[in-house]
Amino acid sequence: MVRSGGLLDDPRGLDKARPRTWRRRLIRLVSLGVVVYAANALLGLAEPAPSSRQIRGVSSSGDPDCVRGGVQCDANPANPARPTIDAVALRLPDPDPSSGKSRFYSANHWFHVSEFHARNHARLRSIDALPPLRRGNGVVIALADDAWKAQLRPMTRLLLAAAYTDGRASRVSFALPSSVQNHNRDGTRWGRGLDGSTGLACGWSKTSWHVTPEQPLRDRFVKCAGWSGRGTSCEPADATLATDGGGDVTFGAVKSERGDWAPTLRDVRSLRDTIDRLCAEGGAEGGAEGGAEGGTSRRLEAKEGKADTQGKAERAVAELEGHACMGGGGVTTFRHVVVYQRDAGRRLEGAEEAANALVRALPGGTGAWRHSVVTHHENLPPCLLKRCLGNADVLVTPHGFQSMLYILLKPGAMMYEVFPHRYYKHGYKRAALEWGLAHGMSLSPPRGALPTLISRAFTTGGCMSMYYCRYFARKGDVALEARDVEAIARAVRASDRDAQGVALDPRGSQRWMRDPNGAVGRRECLAACAANHSCQRIKLVDDGGGESGGSDSPGGSDDETEASLENGGVCMLRVDSEQGERDGDVIGAGIYNNKCWVPGC
């Protein structure tokens, strides 16, 4: 049966229905849009309509197609907003002045990054130009080479952030060289006095590696924070470029020797405070906390494929978080000794046994001390390492790049380096003394056939004067002997007496003495102690015997007295006659850079 009539049979009726049908659809769409927009607005997800300035991307970067958002980008050209970010442009090293050769290094090496950059913190601070220049500003560190972004490791990111900020930045971004205008892509130095405002390339925030104080400590400097969070709706188009102070701030073009990275105690305190701020508790903590009684080290598997790299890193972090030095479970009521083990080459044999022996030998023994054996991994979070080492009174480690961990120790602590047989360089000793620490050392007995052969043919001084000998000697593993354990305990007892203002036992091997060469002031005193193999610590005193402001005085005195002692104070050395040359060995100068290839040259 066929239905008839109604709208289906009436073309004009159909025409009348269509407007009502589309009107209902339009009303529904508009209503849905209003509901969605209202919901987004309530949730804070709605974005303001882009302005013409945003669409055109007008900025000093010179890119007309760049779309930027936020308040700064909408600023009235007649009353421009101040830059909300400061920029530091790093440089590749100048050619070596003696040879004219280029001096390239990888950005993953703790020491090389420090020798070219650490000194600039003091230089920027001295001219009141240490970023961030305004409260709440972020800091962009434009790297010296594109390859650095992949080469940087958590610790070298922390070292660069400490060198070029005061730790108060709202964000530290490691950017490609092209991100900052006027950054010389060939790495050559700029002219003197080049500073002021600079443009930032469009999209720099997406290609940069970011660190924020909101990140948990286990992620900070380890995982990129991304360009998100408060204040990131706008990608700044301009930045205030850090000044070079008329050429004094080299931004990596010129290296400085250890012992000259923090020329004054005020510089030391500034760097310490900066690292404290960079690693301050802020973000939600990740991972487990707590300390295992006795600091038992859980060994990682020796052989793991590349596919398990991430898992190995996570296990290394979990192991670190479980150590006694992390302070969980009230373990911080004890004193701590940390043995930092290398992950490959020049390892400390029997590290766990050595740590147990140390706890028994140290003053107070097992009732006062706990130990932690931490195995190196390149992705260990530096801020967790700072928490661990900040609780340590003693750090024992084989000589190597990881000796840079001294910067995480508290004032007055001790770093003890164990050197391979017939190999000794005192570079980190001077740096540790500069930092306000005590420093001890011993040369390991030979471990293996080649070190034994070298031992029979050369003294330490003789081996170190020849390139090929010291090259092979430095590869040997190391060990702590019973007399070394006792030497560490003896040094800790001496430091405890110093802290209490009690004279050292005159019957012992340790004493305070005036530098026999008449060193005066902080710089000369640091060099004098570094060159004296038996020296462990320095202090500066006035002619009347009053002491203040030495490297072992973390708080210092008033600025005028402190500066007076640093420039003209009498140098006093704490020496241990049983440290240094022994068993008929001759150590020599402790500084060797020559390329001599034959004996006796």
Secondary structure, DSSP 8 states (H G I E B T S, - for coil): ----SSGGG-HHHHHHHHHHHHHHHHHHHHHHHHHHHHHHHHTT-------HHHHHT-STT--TT----STGGG--TTS----SEEEEE-------TTT-------TT-HHHHHHHHTHHHHHHHHTT--S-SSTT-EEEEE-SSTTHHHH--HHHHHHHHHHH--S--S-EEEE-GGGBTT--TT-----TT--EEEEB-TTHHHHSEEE-TTS-TTTTTTS---S-STT-SS--SEEEE---GGGT--TTSS---TTSSS-SHHHHHHHHHHHHHHT-S-S---S-----TT-------S---GGGHHHHHHHHHHHHHTSGGG-GGGGGGSEEEEEEE-SSSS-BTTHHHHHHHHHHHSTTGGGTEEEEEEE--TTS-HHHHHHHHHTEEEEEEESSGGGGGGGGS-TT-EEEEEE-TT----HHHHHHHHTT-EEEEEE----SHHHHHHHHH--HHHHHTSHHHHHHHTTS-B---HHHHHHHHHHHHHHHHHHHT----TTSSEEEEE-TT--BHHHHHHHHHHH-TTEEEEEEE-TTS-B-S-TT-SS---HHHHHHHHHH-EEEEEEETTSS--TT-----S-------STT-
